[in-house]
């Protein structure tokens, strides 16, 4: 091969290499142009699925409450986005007019039970000891209306519902609960003021009623930081239907309007 032919071959080889590079870049650009929209669609689908599951879980909790004829409550962890269902065997739970500043943590509920037991022990001591009838050998318990009312006076004990349906629930990592305002709350439970293990409850009654509540859900930017560039969601419970309405944007809690919710 002459020098001139070698030069032409090298030039052609360089030209082919350049063309190949351009083709590779074009292919990469094409892949990104296809992948990016799909990532957006995938994100929206994930969020839609998470909100739809929350909606169906509320309805399932409502139906289970009526079916089992015992009070239940949905428990939400604002920081992690986890939520689960609890129930009580107590037959004297009711929702009165008294409102709470915030819902008790699990530790605070346990402390409340310990304090009650310690206090009630004083009344049991005052009532006297159990003694045995010498004739019938039957044990005779102290007679006291207060002792008889112990079950109704003690703090309500809630147990986590454990079943295949309620093994654990969590909003997608893309979303974060920023506030929950329920009927029994004086003020909304907001993310900025919660303790590490603080929770918010929404109660359900076996008569076929879920308390009126408003949940604000934002896009998550960081562990506890919201994405202000994305439009949030508002979730409103329908008291007598056991369903929720999911709206785009923030809806403010108005007690008068919430009282009209059916």
Secondary structure, DSSP 8 states (H G I E B T S, - for coil): --HHHHHHHHHHHHHHHHHHHHHHHHHHHHHHHHHHHHHHHHHHHHHHHHHHHHHHHHHHHHHHHHHHTS-EEEEEETTT-EEEEEE---S-----S--BSS---HHHHHHHHHHHHHHHHHHHHHH---EE-TTT--EE----HHHHTHHHHS----EE--SSTTS-EE--TTEEEEEEEETTBSS-EEGGG--TT-EEEEEEETTTEE--EEEEEEEBSSSS-B-TTS--EEEEEETTTTEEEEEES-----HHHHTT--
